[in-house]
Amino acid sequence: MSKKFLTDVIQNSTEMTGAAAGRLAADLIAAIKNEIIENGRFSLPDFGSFTVRETPKRTALNPRTGEKVAVKAGATVRFKASPSLKVAAFAGAKKAKRKAAKSAKAG
């Protein structure tokens, strides 16, 4: 999903101009980002949740040289889909698979 996608959805579902829809999309993204920064978590019912997880310091291998490299501790944002999103995504994947198989037989 991109900011342009959000802008287009907002503009198509309301009577906003493109510029106003773009500002609203940017404000939504900023609000989600601020919530994650302040609380370490953001969730949308029927969609999923974003959580901040700390990553420990570790040793990795440089793929070119094979030499060991120290990687600093940090943080990452993880997404966990809601059960309803998982069901919908699975149904969509099955539908796409059937459609691809059908078009392969026709061709």
N, C-alpha and C positions, 0 to 999 in steps of 0.2 A: 504494500500500500504506500502510496506517495502523497505528498502534500497536494499535488495537482489532482489526484484522484479524489481526495477529500473535498477540495475546492469545487470540483465538478459535481459531486454528489450534493453538496450544500446548495450550489447554484441551481441545480435541476429540481431540487425539492422545495426551494423557496423562491421568492421573487427578488433575490439579492443580485447586485451586479457582480461581475467577476472579481473586481477588486475587493469588495466587501466580503465576499465568500472566501477569498484568499486570506484576508485578515482574520476572519473567524477561524479558519483552519489552522493558521499559525498560532492563534490564541489557545485553541484546544490542545495543540501539541505542546505548547509552553506550559499549560496548566497540568497536563499529564506528567511532563518532565519535572516540574516543581514538586508535585505530590510524591514522585519517586524519590527525589532528593531529600525532602523533608521527612517522610515516613518510611522510606525504604520499601514501599509497596504501593501498587495501584491496581485496583480490580474493577472490571466491568461485568455485571451479571450477564449470564448467557454468552459471554465471550471468553473471559479468562483473566488471569492476573499476572502482573509483572512484579518480580521481587528482586531485591539486590542481594547478591551472595558474595561473600569474600572469597578470594582465591589465595591459597597459601603460597609462600615462596617455594620454588622448586628448581630442579636442575633439568634442563632439556638438552637435546642434541641438535647441533647445527647440521641441517641435511646436506649441505655442500661439503663441509670439511669433516663431519663426524665428531667434532670437538664438543665437549660439554660446555654449556652456557648457563649462567645463573639467571633465573627469571624472578623478578621482584614480586612480592605479594601485591594484590590489587583487589578489584571488585568487578563484577559483571552483573548484567541484568538478565534474568531468566524469565521466560514466559511459560506459563502452564495453562493450557486450553481448558475451558469448562467442559463438563460432560456433554452438554447439548451441542457445543461447537464440534467436539470430536465425532459425535453421531452424524451431524450434518456434513462434515468434511468427508467422513467415510462413505456416506451415501453419494456425495458428489464424485468421489474418486471411482466408486463402482459404476456410476452412470457414464463417466468419461471413458472408462475401460470398455464398457459395452459398446459405446458409440464408436470407439476406435476399432474394435473387432468387427463391427458391422460394416464400417467403411473399408476395411481391409479385404473383407469377403466380396464386396461389391466391385472393388477395383481390380 
